[in-house]
Amino acid sequence: MRITDLLKADGIKLNSSVSSKSAAIEELVALHDKCGNLKDVAAYKEGILKREQMGTTAIGMEVAIPHAKSEAVKAPALAAITVPNGVDYESPDGAPCKLIFMIAATMDGDVHLEVLARLMQMLMHEDFTGKLKAAKTPEEFLDIIDKQETAQFPEEAAAPAAKKDGYQVLAVTACPTGIAHTYMAAEALQKAGDKLGISVKVETNGSGGAKNVLTAKEIADCDGIIIAADKSVETARFDGKPVLSTKVADGIHKPEELINRIVNKEVPVFHSDKKADSSSASTDGESFGRKLYKHLMNGVSHMLPFVVAGGIFIAIAFLIDAIAGAPQDGNFGSATPVAAWFKAIGGVAFGFMLPILAGFIAMSIADRPGLLVGFVGGSLASIGATFAAPGGDSTSVSGFLGALLAGFIAGWLLKMLEKACDHLPRALEGIKPVLIYPLAGLGIVGVMMCAVNPIMGVINTAMTNGVSEMSKNPALIVPLCALLAGMMAIDMGGPFNKAAYVTAAGLLSTGAMGSNEGPFMIMAAVMIGGMVPPIAIALSTTIFKSRWTAEERKNGPVNFVMGLSFITEGAIPYAAGHPLQVIPSCIVGSAVAGALSALFGCTLMAPHGGIFVLPTIGNPLMYFLALVIGSVVGMLMLALLKKPIKENA
C-alpha cells in the first residue's frame, strides 16, 4: 500500500504554529476528522494518547509518527503537518519535531505497521525530509512523497503498467424518470472514454432497473467511480475508492472533465458507514438545496410508475363511461361495470402514490430504516389521521404536501435517532434495525402526522378549492398553465421541469377521484409544455436547414417522435449546443401551447404518454391545435435568434 493512497491534500497542513505536543495531536486528529477518516473522534484521540503514554512516537531527526489502531477508524489513512519552528515532542535526540505524520489504522490487519515501516525507510533520507519541510503546498508535499516512493520501491511503480484487464473508470448514471438523461449520460461517458483512450464501464439505473451492473472485482480494480445521478444510488459498495458524485447533466455535458478528474487522482476517497447493501449516496460537499433535490427525486422516481399506470387506468374508466353516455355526476367513472373495474384497480395503484413518495424520500435520507416512517407518514397524510380520529378524517387529509413533509421531516428525525443510537452498547446492534428503529420511528411519524394533518389539511383543501375556482376563470388559469408549461422547457428534465411535473401530478391526485377539472387542465398544460421543445427543434431542422449542421439536421426528425411521446429530453443536445437561442425559444413556445390548452378548456386525466393517451384528452382537436401553434411559435422564434451557418465544403 503506497503512502499516497492513504494521504490526501485535505489531510496535510503546512507551516503549523502548534506550540505543544498535545496541540500537535489535536491538530492532526482534526485533519483526520476533516477527511472523514474517523467514526468517533474522541475514541481515536484516546487511542493516540494511550500509545504516547507507552513512550514517545518521535523517532529523532525532527520527525514524529504518532499512530493508533482503533475501531473508531473507518479505513487506513494518514495526516501530516509541518512545524517550521518545531515543537517539543519528547524526541530521543532532544530535537524539536518539524515533520509529523499521524497514522489511523483499523483493527483488522497490521496496516499501521506496514505504513510505519515504509515511512521509516523513506524518512531516513535527510534530503527527502528536507524537501517535505520546505514544501509550499499540499500538492507539492504529495508529489515529493510520490517521487521518493517510486524511487525507493520501483517494483510498485511498474505494477500499474501491467494493470488489470478490467476498466480504469467506472460510472453510474441515474435520473428521476430513468428514461432519457440516464442513457444520454452513459453514452456521453462511454464516448469520452473511447476518445481519451480510457476504458470506461457505465451502469445505468433506468426505469427498468439497473443494467450493466458493476461487479465487485471491477470496483476493486478501477481507478475511481463517477456517480452522475439526480437520485440516490447504492454507493456503499464503493467504500475505499475515489468517488466523484455529480449531476446527471454533467455526465452529458462534461464527460471528459469527469473522467480526467478520476484519472488524475483529483477525487477524494469515499468512506461509507453503511453495509454493502446500503442505498445511501455520498453527499459530501453538496449544497443543502442539491441534497433536498436528490431526496425528492428519489421519491418521485419510485412514485412515477404508480402515478402513470394508475392515472391511465382511471382515465380509461372515465373514457368508457363517456362513450357509454353515463351522466357526469359523482358516480362518473364507475357507472358501468367495466369502467368501475378500471377505476377500482387504477385507484388502488394511485393510492400508493403518497406512501411511495414519502417512503423513498425518507429512505434516501435515513437509508432502509427510513422506509417505514415514510410509508406510514404518506399513508397517514392520505387518510388525514389526527389524534381525535387516528383512522382518518376527510377534513384533515394533507395529501401531497403532507406526504412531502412526512418524507423529509420523518426521515431527518429518524436519521437523528440513528446517530443517537450509535452510543448504545454493541450488544444491541442486532436489534436496532428490527426493533428500536421501527418502534421509535412509528411513534415519531404517528405523533408528527396526527399533529400536522389538521393544519396541512386546511392548506391542502384551500389549494384544491383554489385550483377548482381558477379553472372557471380563464384570467387566472391561463397564466398558471402558461407558467407551468414554460417551466417544462427551462431545463428539459432538470429541477424546473420536474418541479412543474410534480406539481401537476400532485394536483392530479386531488382531481383523479372527483369532478374537479382544474387539476386535469394543469396536467394537460404541463404535458403539452414538455412536448413542444423537441417538436419545435424537429420543425426547425426540417424547414430552416441553413441554421443547423448536417449532423443536427440528420438527427432532427427523431425529435418528432420524442416530442409526441412526451420525452422533452430530445431537445437537450440542441439546447446544450445553442443555449441562448434554443432555450428561450422553447420556453416561449411551451408557454404559448400551455396557455392555449387552458384557454381551449383541454383536460388530461393521464399523467404521461403523449400522443398515446390521446383518447383520455378532453377536447383533443383543440389540444392538437395548441401543440401545433406552440411548436411553430418556438420554431419561428428560433429562426429569428439563430443565424444561418456556413459549413465547410
C-alpha positions as CSV (number, residue, x, y, z in Angstrom):
1,M,0.0,0.0,0.0
2,R,1.5,3.3,-1.1
3,I,1.7,6.3,1.2
4,T,0.0,8.5,-1.5
5,D,-3.0,6.1,-1.3
6,L,-3.5,7.0,2.3
7,L,-2.6,10.7,2.4
8,K,-4.7,13.3,0.7
9,A,-4.3,17.0,0.3
10,D,-7.0,17.8,2.8
11,G,-5.1,15.8,5.4
12,I,-2.0,18.0,5.2
13,K,-1.3,21.3,7.0
14,L,1.9,23.1,6.2
15,N,3.6,25.8,8.4
16,S,1.6,24.9,11.5
17,S,2.2,27.0,14.6
18,V,1.4,24.4,17.3
19,S,3.3,25.1,20.5
20,S,3.0,21.7,22.3
21,K,2.7,18.0,21.8
22,S,-0.9,17.9,22.8
23,A,-1.7,20.8,20.4
24,A,0.0,18.9,17.5
25,I,-2.0,15.7,18.3
26,E,-5.2,17.8,18.4
27,E,-4.5,19.3,15.0
28,L,-3.6,16.0,13.4
29,V,-6.7,14.3,14.7
30,A,-8.8,17.3,13.4
31,L,-7.2,16.7,9.9
32,H,-8.3,13.0,10.0
33,D,-11.8,14.1,11.0
34,K,-11.9,16.7,8.2
35,C,-11.0,14.0,5.7
36,G,-13.8,11.7,7.0
37,N,-11.4,9.0,8.2
38,L,-12.9,8.6,11.7
39,K,-16.2,7.2,13.1
40,D,-15.5,8.6,16.6
41,V,-13.0,11.4,17.0
42,A,-12.8,11.1,20.8
43,A,-12.2,7.4,20.8
44,Y,-9.4,7.7,18.2
45,K,-7.7,10.5,20.1
46,E,-7.9,8.4,23.2
47,G,-6.1,5.6,21.3
48,I,-3.3,8.1,20.2
49,L,-2.8,9.3,23.8
50,K,-2.6,5.8,25.2
51,R,0.1,5.0,22.6
52,E,2.0,8.1,23.7
53,Q,1.8,7.0,27.3
54,M,3.7,3.9,26.4
55,G,6.6,6.0,25.0
56,T,7.0,8.9,22.6
57,T,6.5,8.2,18.9
58,A,9.1,10.8,17.9
59,I,11.9,9.0,16.1
60,G,14.5,11.7,16.1
61,M,15.8,13.8,13.1
62,E,13.0,16.3,13.8
63,V,10.3,13.7,12.9
64,A,7.4,12.0,14.8
65,I,4.9,9.4,13.7
66,P,2.1,9.1,16.2
67,H,-0.3,6.1,15.4
68,A,-3.2,4.2,16.8
69,K,-5.1,1.1,15.8
70,S,-8.8,1.7,16.7
71,E,-12.4,0.7,16.0
72,A,-13.0,4.5,15.6
73,V,-11.2,4.4,12.2
74,K,-13.2,3.9,9.0
75,A,-10.3,3.0,6.8
76,P,-6.5,3.2,7.0
77,A,-5.3,6.8,6.5
78,L,-2.6,9.4,7.1
79,A,-2.5,13.0,8.2
80,A,0.6,15.2,8.3
81,I,1.8,18.7,9.4
82,T,5.0,20.7,9.1
83,V,6.0,22.9,12.0
84,P,8.8,25.3,10.9
85,N,9.6,26.5,14.4
86,G,9.5,23.0,15.8
87,V,7.5,21.5,18.7
88,D,8.7,19.6,21.7
89,Y,7.6,16.0,21.1
90,E,9.9,14.4,23.7
91,S,12.2,13.2,21.0
92,P,15.0,10.7,21.9
93,D,17.6,13.1,20.5
94,G,16.1,16.1,22.2
95,A,15.5,17.9,18.9
96,P,12.1,19.6,18.3
97,C,9.9,17.9,15.7
98,K,9.2,19.8,12.5
99,L,7.6,17.0,10.5
100,I,4.8,14.9,12.0
101,F,2.8,12.1,10.4
102,M,-0.2,10.5,12.2
103,I,-1.4,7.0,11.2
104,A,-5.0,5.9,11.6
105,A,-5.4,2.2,11.3
106,T,-8.4,-0.2,11.5
107,M,-8.5,-3.2,13.9
108,D,-8.2,-5.7,11.1
109,G,-4.7,-6.5,9.9
110,D,-1.4,-4.7,10.6
111,V,-1.6,-1.9,8.1
112,H,-0.2,0.6,10.6
113,L,2.9,-1.5,11.0
114,E,3.4,-1.6,7.2
115,V,2.9,2.1,6.8
116,L,5.1,2.8,9.8
117,A,7.9,0.6,8.3
118,R,7.7,2.3,4.9
119,L,7.7,5.8,6.4
120,M,10.7,4.9,8.5
121,Q,12.6,3.7,5.4
122,M,11.8,6.9,3.4
123,L,12.4,9.3,6.3
124,M,15.9,8.0,6.7
125,H,16.8,10.2,3.7
126,E,17.5,13.7,5.0
127,D,17.2,15.3,1.6
128,F,13.7,13.8,1.4
129,T,12.6,15.2,4.8
130,G,14.2,18.5,4.0
131,K,12.1,18.8,0.8
132,L,8.9,17.9,2.8
133,K,9.6,20.6,5.4
134,A,10.1,23.2,2.6
135,A,7.0,22.2,0.6
136,K,4.8,25.2,-0.2
137,T,1.5,23.4,-1.0
138,P,-0.1,20.1,0.0
139,E,0.1,19.1,-3.7
140,E,3.8,19.6,-3.7
141,F,4.1,17.7,-0.5
142,L,2.3,14.7,-2.0
143,D,4.4,14.9,-5.2
144,I,7.6,14.8,-3.2
145,I,6.4,11.6,-1.4
146,D,5.3,10.1,-4.7
147,K,8.7,10.6,-6.3
148,Q,10.6,9.3,-3.3
149,E,8.3,6.2,-3.0
150,T,8.7,5.5,-6.7
151,A,12.5,5.8,-6.4
152,Q,12.7,3.5,-3.4
153,F,10.1,0.9,-4.4
154,P,10.4,0.7,-8.2
155,E,8.7,-2.7,-8.4
156,E,5.4,-1.0,-7.4
157,A,5.8,1.8,-9.9
158,A,6.0,-0.7,-12.6
159,A,2.9,-2.6,-11.4
160,P,0.2,-0.2,-12.9
161,A,1.6,-0.8,-16.4
162,A,0.8,-4.4,-16.1
163,K,-2.6,-3.5,-14.6
164,K,-5.8,-5.3,-14.6
165,D,-7.8,-6.4,-17.6
166,G,-10.8,-4.5,-16.2
167,Y,-11.9,-0.9,-16.5
168,Q,-10.0,2.2,-15.5
169,V,-13.1,4.2,-14.8
170,L,-16.5,3.1,-13.7
171,A,-19.7,5.2,-13.7
172,V,-23.3,5.0,-12.6
173,T,-25.9,7.2,-14.2
174,A,-29.4,7.8,-12.9
175,C,-32.2,10.4,-13.4
176,P,-35.6,10.6,-11.7
177,T,-37.6,9.1,-14.5
178,G,-34.9,6.8,-15.7
179,I,-35.7,7.4,-19.4
180,A,-33.6,9.9,-21.2
181,H,-30.9,11.5,-19.1
182,T,-29.7,8.2,-17.7
183,Y,-28.8,6.8,-21.1
184,M,-27.6,10.1,-22.6
185,A,-25.1,10.5,-19.8
186,A,-24.0,6.8,-20.2
187,E,-23.5,7.3,-23.9
188,A,-21.5,10.5,-23.4
189,L,-19.2,9.0,-20.8
190,Q,-18.6,5.9,-23.0
191,K,-17.8,8.1,-26.0
192,A,-15.5,10.3,-24.0
193,G,-13.7,7.3,-22.6
194,D,-13.1,5.9,-26.2
195,K,-11.9,9.3,-27.3
196,L,-9.4,9.6,-24.4
197,G,-8.2,6.0,-24.7
198,I,-9.5,5.2,-21.2
199,S,-11.6,2.0,-20.6
200,V,-15.0,3.0,-19.1
201,K,-17.9,0.9,-18.0
202,V,-21.2,2.6,-17.1
203,E,-24.1,1.1,-15.0
204,T,-27.4,2.6,-15.9
205,N,-30.1,2.9,-13.2
206,G,-33.0,3.4,-15.5
207,S,-36.8,2.8,-15.3
208,G,-36.3,-0.9,-16.0
209,G,-33.8,-1.3,-13.1
210,A,-30.0,-1.4,-13.1
211,K,-28.3,-2.6,-16.2
212,N,-24.7,-3.3,-17.0
213,V,-24.2,-3.7,-13.2
214,L,-20.7,-3.1,-11.9
215,T,-19.1,-6.2,-10.3
216,A,-17.1,-6.3,-7.1
217,K,-13.9,-7.2,-9.0
218,E,-14.4,-4.3,-11.4
219,I,-14.9,-1.9,-8.5
220,A,-11.8,-3.3,-6.7
221,D,-9.6,-2.9,-9.8
222,C,-10.7,0.5,-11.1
223,D,-9.1,3.9,-10.5
224,G,-12.3,5.5,-9.4
225,I,-16.1,5.8,-9.9
226,I,-18.2,8.6,-11.3
227,I,-21.8,8.9,-10.0
228,A,-23.7,11.1,-12.4
229,A,-27.2,11.0,-10.7
230,D,-30.1,13.1,-9.6
231,K,-31.4,10.5,-7.3
232,S,-29.9,8.2,-4.6
233,V,-28.0,5.2,-5.9
234,E,-26.2,2.4,-4.0
235,T,-22.8,3.7,-3.0
236,A,-21.7,1.6,0.0
237,R,-20.1,-0.9,-2.4
238,F,-17.6,1.9,-3.4
239,D,-16.2,2.2,0.1
240,G,-12.5,3.0,0.0
241,K,-12.5,4.0,-3.7
242,P,-12.3,7.5,-5.1
243,V,-15.8,8.6,-5.9
244,L,-16.9,11.7,-7.8
245,S,-20.6,12.5,-7.2
246,T,-22.2,15.0,-9.6
247,K,-25.4,15.8,-11.5
248,V,-26.6,13.6,-14.3
249,A,-26.4,16.7,-16.6
250,D,-22.6,16.9,-16.0
251,G,-22.4,13.4,-17.3
252,I,-23.9,14.6,-20.5
253,H,-22.1,17.9,-20.9
254,K,-18.8,17.3,-19.1
255,P,-17.8,13.7,-19.6
256,E,-14.2,14.2,-20.4
257,E,-13.7,16.5,-17.5
258,L,-15.2,14.0,-15.1
259,I,-13.0,11.1,-16.4
260,N,-9.9,13.2,-16.3
261,R,-10.5,14.1,-12.6
262,I,-10.7,10.4,-11.8
263,V,-7.6,9.5,-13.8
264,N,-5.6,12.5,-12.4
265,K,-6.4,11.4,-8.8
266,E,-8.3,14.7,-8.1
267,V,-11.1,12.9,-6.3
268,P,-11.3,12.1,-2.6
269,V,-11.7,8.6,-1.4
270,F,-15.3,7.7,-0.3
271,H,-15.9,6.1,3.1
272,S,-19.3,4.6,3.9
273,D,-20.7,3.8,7.4
274,K,-23.3,1.6,5.9
275,K,-23.2,-2.1,5.0
276,A,-22.7,-3.2,1.4
277,D,-26.5,-3.3,0.6
278,S,-27.0,0.3,1.6
279,S,-28.5,2.8,-0.9
280,S,-27.3,5.9,0.8
281,A,-25.4,8.3,-1.5
282,S,-22.4,10.3,-0.6
283,T,-23.4,13.9,-0.3
284,D,-20.1,15.4,0.9
285,G,-19.6,18.8,-0.4
286,E,-23.1,19.1,-1.9
287,S,-25.2,22.1,-1.1
288,F,-28.3,21.7,1.1
289,G,-30.6,22.5,-1.9
290,R,-28.9,19.8,-4.0
291,K,-29.4,17.3,-1.2
292,L,-33.1,18.2,-1.0
293,Y,-33.5,17.8,-4.8
294,K,-31.9,14.4,-4.7
295,H,-34.0,13.2,-1.9
296,L,-37.2,14.5,-3.6
297,M,-36.2,12.9,-6.9
298,N,-35.6,9.6,-5.3
299,G,-39.2,9.7,-4.1
300,V,-40.5,11.0,-7.4
301,S,-38.7,8.3,-9.5
302,H,-40.3,5.5,-7.5
303,M,-43.7,7.2,-7.4
304,L,-44.0,7.8,-11.2
305,P,-44.9,4.2,-12.3
306,F,-47.8,4.2,-9.8
307,V,-49.0,7.6,-10.9
308,V,-48.7,6.8,-14.6
309,A,-50.3,3.3,-14.6
310,G,-52.9,4.2,-12.0
311,G,-53.8,7.5,-13.7
312,I,-54.2,5.9,-17.1
313,F,-56.5,3.2,-15.7
314,I,-58.6,5.9,-14.1
315,A,-58.6,7.9,-17.3
316,I,-59.8,4.8,-19.2
317,A,-62.6,4.4,-16.7
318,F,-63.8,8.0,-17.4
319,L,-63.5,7.3,-21.2
320,I,-65.6,4.2,-21.0
321,D,-68.4,5.9,-19.1
322,A,-68.2,8.9,-21.5
323,I,-68.6,6.6,-24.5
324,A,-71.5,4.8,-22.7
325,G,-73.2,8.1,-22.2
326,A,-73.2,7.9,-18.4
327,P,-74.2,11.1,-16.6
328,Q,-71.2,13.1,-15.3
329,D,-72.2,13.1,-11.7
330,G,-70.4,11.8,-8.6
331,N,-70.6,8.2,-9.9
332,F,-69.0,9.1,-13.2
333,G,-66.1,6.6,-13.9
334,S,-67.9,3.8,-12.1
335,A,-71.3,3.9,-13.7
336,T,-70.7,0.9,-16.0
337,P,-69.2,-2.4,-14.7
338,V,-66.1,-2.3,-16.9
339,A,-65.4,1.4,-16.0
340,A,-65.8,0.5,-12.4
341,W,-63.2,-2.3,-12.7
342,F,-60.7,0.1,-14.3
343,K,-61.3,2.8,-11.8
344,A,-61.0,0.5,-8.8
345,I,-57.7,-1.1,-10.0
346,G,-56.4,2.3,-11.0
347,G,-57.5,3.8,-7.7
348,V,-55.5,1.1,-5.8
349,A,-52.3,1.9,-7.8
350,F,-52.9,5.6,-7.5
351,G,-53.5,5.2,-3.8
352,F,-49.9,4.1,-3.4
353,M,-48.6,7.4,-4.8
354,L,-48.2,9.3,-1.5
355,P,-46.8,6.4,0.6
356,I,-44.3,5.6,-2.1
357,L,-43.3,9.3,-2.5
358,A,-42.8,9.8,1.3
359,G,-41.3,6.4,1.8
360,F,-38.5,6.7,-0.7
361,I,-37.8,10.3,0.3
362,A,-37.3,9.1,3.9
363,M,-35.2,6.1,2.7
364,S,-33.0,8.4,0.7
365,I,-32.3,10.4,3.9
366,A,-32.1,7.7,6.6
367,D,-31.5,4.6,4.5
368,R,-33.6,1.4,5.0
369,P,-35.0,2.3,8.4
370,G,-36.5,5.5,6.8
371,L,-38.8,3.4,4.6
372,L,-41.2,2.6,7.5
373,V,-41.5,6.2,8.7
374,G,-42.0,7.4,5.1
375,F,-44.6,4.8,4.1
376,V,-46.6,5.3,7.2
377,G,-46.3,9.0,7.1
378,G,-47.5,9.1,3.5
379,S,-50.4,6.9,4.3
380,L,-51.4,9.0,7.3
381,A,-51.3,12.1,5.1
382,S,-53.6,10.4,2.6
383,I,-56.3,9.4,5.1
384,G,-56.0,12.6,7.3
385,A,-55.1,10.9,10.6
386,T,-55.5,13.1,13.7
387,F,-55.3,12.5,17.5
388,A,-59.1,12.6,17.6
389,A,-59.5,10.4,14.6
390,P,-56.4,8.2,14.0
391,G,-58.3,6.1,11.5
392,G,-58.7,9.2,9.3
393,D,-60.7,12.4,8.9
394,S,-61.7,13.6,5.4
395,T,-61.3,17.3,6.5
396,S,-57.7,16.7,7.6
397,V,-56.3,15.0,4.5
398,S,-53.0,16.7,3.9
399,G,-52.4,15.0,0.6
400,F,-49.3,15.6,-1.5
401,L,-48.0,18.4,0.8
402,G,-48.4,16.2,3.8
403,A,-46.6,13.3,2.2
404,L,-43.6,15.6,1.3
405,L,-43.5,16.8,4.9
406,A,-43.7,13.2,6.2
407,G,-40.9,12.1,3.9
408,F,-38.4,14.9,4.7
409,I,-39.1,15.6,8.4
410,A,-39.7,12.0,9.5
411,G,-36.6,10.9,7.5
412,W,-34.4,13.6,9.2
413,L,-35.8,12.7,12.7
414,L,-35.0,9.0,12.1
415,K,-31.5,10.0,11.0
416,M,-31.1,11.8,14.2
417,L,-32.3,8.8,16.1
418,E,-29.8,6.6,14.3
419,K,-27.0,8.9,15.3
420,A,-28.2,8.9,18.9
421,C,-28.3,5.1,18.9
422,D,-24.6,4.9,17.8
423,H,-23.8,5.4,21.5
424,L,-25.7,2.3,22.6
425,P,-23.8,-0.9,23.6
426,R,-22.6,-3.0,20.8
427,A,-24.7,-5.9,22.1
428,L,-27.8,-4.0,20.9
429,E,-26.6,-3.7,17.3
430,G,-28.7,-6.6,16.1
431,I,-32.0,-5.3,17.5
432,K,-31.6,-1.7,16.4
433,P,-32.9,-2.2,12.8
434,V,-35.6,-4.7,13.7
435,L,-37.0,-3.3,16.9
436,I,-35.6,0.1,18.0
437,Y,-35.7,2.0,14.7
438,P,-39.2,0.6,13.6
439,L,-40.8,1.1,17.0
440,A,-39.4,4.6,17.7
441,G,-39.9,5.6,14.0
442,L,-43.5,4.6,14.1
443,G,-44.1,6.6,17.2
444,I,-42.3,9.6,15.8
445,V,-44.2,9.7,12.5
446,G,-47.5,8.8,14.2
447,V,-47.3,11.8,16.6
448,M,-45.9,14.1,13.9
449,M,-48.6,13.4,11.3
450,C,-51.5,13.5,13.7
451,A,-50.2,16.9,14.8
452,V,-49.7,18.4,11.4
453,N,-52.5,16.9,9.4
454,P,-55.2,19.2,10.6
455,I,-53.0,22.2,9.6
456,M,-51.8,20.8,6.3
457,G,-55.4,19.6,5.6
458,V,-56.7,23.2,5.7
459,I,-53.9,24.2,3.3
460,N,-54.5,21.3,1.0
461,T,-58.2,21.9,0.9
462,A,-57.7,25.6,0.2
463,M,-55.3,24.8,-2.6
464,T,-57.6,22.3,-4.2
465,N,-60.6,24.6,-4.0
466,G,-58.4,27.5,-5.3
467,V,-57.4,25.4,-8.4
468,S,-61.1,24.5,-8.9
469,E,-62.1,28.1,-8.8
470,M,-59.2,29.2,-11.1
471,S,-60.3,26.6,-13.7
472,K,-63.6,28.5,-14.0
473,N,-61.8,31.8,-14.7
474,P,-59.6,32.0,-17.8
475,A,-57.9,35.1,-16.5
476,L,-56.4,33.0,-13.6
477,I,-56.0,29.5,-15.0
478,V,-54.4,30.5,-18.3
479,P,-51.4,32.4,-16.8
480,L,-50.8,29.5,-14.4
481,C,-50.9,26.9,-17.1
482,A,-48.6,29.1,-19.3
483,L,-46.1,29.4,-16.4
484,L,-46.0,25.6,-15.6
485,A,-45.8,24.7,-19.3
486,G,-42.9,27.2,-19.8
487,M,-41.1,25.7,-16.8
488,M,-41.1,22.3,-18.6
489,A,-38.8,23.8,-21.3
490,I,-36.4,25.7,-19.0
491,D,-34.1,22.7,-18.3
492,M,-35.9,19.9,-20.1
493,G,-35.8,17.2,-17.4
494,G,-34.0,19.2,-14.7
495,P,-35.2,20.7,-11.5
496,F,-37.6,23.3,-13.1
497,N,-39.1,20.7,-15.4
498,K,-39.5,18.2,-12.5
499,A,-41.0,20.9,-10.2
500,A,-43.7,21.6,-12.8
501,Y,-44.4,18.0,-13.4
502,V,-44.5,17.0,-9.7
503,T,-46.9,20.0,-9.1
504,A,-49.3,18.8,-11.8
505,A,-49.1,15.1,-10.6
506,G,-49.7,16.2,-7.0
507,L,-52.8,18.2,-8.1
508,L,-53.9,15.4,-10.3
509,S,-54.2,13.1,-7.2
510,T,-56.8,15.5,-5.8
511,G,-58.9,15.5,-9.0
512,A,-58.5,11.9,-10.2
513,M,-61.2,10.6,-7.9
514,G,-63.6,13.6,-8.3
515,S,-65.1,16.0,-10.7
516,N,-62.7,19.0,-10.2
517,E,-61.4,19.8,-13.7
518,G,-58.7,22.2,-12.6
519,P,-56.0,19.6,-12.0
520,F,-56.8,18.0,-15.3
521,M,-56.3,21.3,-17.1
522,I,-53.0,21.8,-15.4
523,M,-51.8,18.3,-16.3
524,A,-52.7,18.9,-19.9
525,A,-50.8,22.2,-20.0
526,V,-47.7,20.6,-18.4
527,M,-47.6,17.7,-20.8
528,I,-48.0,19.9,-23.8
529,G,-45.3,22.1,-22.5
530,G,-43.0,19.1,-22.4
531,M,-43.9,18.1,-25.9
532,V,-43.2,21.4,-27.6
533,P,-39.4,21.7,-27.4
534,P,-38.5,18.5,-29.3
535,I,-41.1,19.2,-32.0
536,A,-40.0,22.8,-32.4
537,I,-36.4,21.6,-32.9
538,A,-37.6,19.0,-35.4
539,L,-39.6,21.6,-37.3
540,S,-36.6,24.0,-37.4
541,T,-34.1,21.4,-38.6
542,T,-36.6,20.4,-41.3
543,I,-37.7,23.9,-42.5
544,F,-34.8,26.2,-41.6
545,K,-32.0,23.8,-42.6
546,S,-29.4,26.6,-43.0
547,R,-29.4,27.2,-39.3
548,W,-28.1,23.7,-38.5
549,T,-25.1,21.5,-39.3
550,A,-25.5,18.3,-41.3
551,E,-25.3,16.2,-38.2
552,E,-28.0,18.3,-36.4
553,R,-30.3,18.1,-39.4
554,K,-29.8,14.3,-39.6
555,N,-30.9,13.8,-36.0
556,G,-33.7,16.4,-36.1
557,P,-36.6,14.3,-37.3
558,V,-36.2,11.9,-34.4
559,N,-37.5,14.7,-32.2
560,F,-40.9,14.5,-33.8
561,V,-41.3,11.0,-32.2
562,M,-39.8,12.1,-28.9
563,G,-41.9,15.2,-28.7
564,L,-45.1,13.3,-29.5
565,S,-44.1,10.7,-26.9
566,F,-43.7,13.5,-24.2
567,I,-39.9,13.0,-24.0
568,T,-38.7,16.6,-23.6
569,E,-35.0,15.5,-23.3
570,G,-34.8,15.0,-27.1
571,A,-34.1,18.7,-27.3
572,I,-31.2,18.7,-24.8
573,P,-28.3,18.2,-27.3
574,Y,-29.6,21.2,-29.3
575,A,-30.1,23.3,-26.1
576,A,-26.6,22.3,-24.9
577,G,-25.0,23.4,-28.2
578,H,-27.0,26.6,-28.7
579,P,-28.5,27.5,-25.2
580,L,-29.1,31.3,-25.8
581,Q,-31.2,30.5,-28.9
582,V,-32.9,27.2,-28.2
583,I,-33.9,27.6,-24.5
584,P,-35.8,31.0,-24.8
585,S,-37.5,29.8,-28.0
586,C,-38.7,26.6,-26.4
587,I,-39.8,28.3,-23.2
588,V,-41.9,30.8,-25.2
589,G,-43.3,28.0,-27.5
590,S,-44.2,25.8,-24.5
591,A,-45.8,28.7,-22.6
592,V,-48.0,29.6,-25.6
593,A,-49.1,26.0,-26.0
594,G,-49.9,25.7,-22.3
595,A,-51.9,28.9,-22.3
596,L,-53.9,27.9,-25.4
597,S,-54.5,24.5,-23.9
598,A,-56.1,26.1,-20.9
599,L,-57.9,28.7,-23.0
600,F,-59.5,25.9,-25.1
601,G,-60.5,24.1,-21.9
602,C,-58.4,21.0,-22.7
603,T,-58.0,18.4,-19.9
604,L,-55.8,15.4,-19.4
605,M,-56.6,12.6,-17.0
606,A,-53.4,10.6,-17.6
607,P,-50.1,11.9,-16.2
608,H,-47.9,10.7,-19.1
609,G,-47.9,9.2,-22.5
610,G,-48.1,12.0,-25.1
611,I,-50.0,11.1,-28.2
612,F,-50.5,7.5,-26.9
613,V,-53.1,8.7,-24.4
614,L,-54.9,10.9,-26.8
615,P,-58.3,9.3,-26.0
616,T,-58.1,10.5,-22.4
617,I,-57.6,14.1,-23.5
618,G,-60.6,16.4,-23.2
619,N,-61.1,18.5,-26.4
620,P,-58.4,16.6,-28.3
621,L,-58.7,18.6,-31.6
622,M,-58.1,21.9,-29.9
623,Y,-55.3,20.3,-27.8
624,F,-53.6,19.2,-31.0
625,L,-54.0,22.8,-32.4
626,A,-52.4,24.3,-29.3
627,L,-49.5,21.9,-29.7
628,V,-49.0,22.9,-33.4
629,I,-49.2,26.6,-32.6
630,G,-46.8,26.4,-29.7
631,S,-44.3,24.3,-31.7
632,V,-44.5,26.7,-34.7
633,V,-44.0,29.7,-32.4
634,G,-40.9,28.1,-30.9
635,M,-39.6,27.3,-34.4
636,L,-40.1,30.8,-35.7
637,M,-38.5,32.4,-32.6
638,L,-35.6,30.0,-33.1
639,A,-35.3,31.1,-36.7
640,L,-35.1,34.8,-35.6
641,L,-32.5,34.1,-32.8
642,K,-30.3,31.6,-34.6
643,K,-28.4,32.9,-37.6
644,P,-27.7,30.7,-40.7
645,I,-24.3,28.9,-40.5
646,K,-21.7,28.4,-43.2
647,E,-20.5,24.8,-43.4
648,N,-17.1,23.9,-44.8
649,A,-17.4,22.4,-48.3
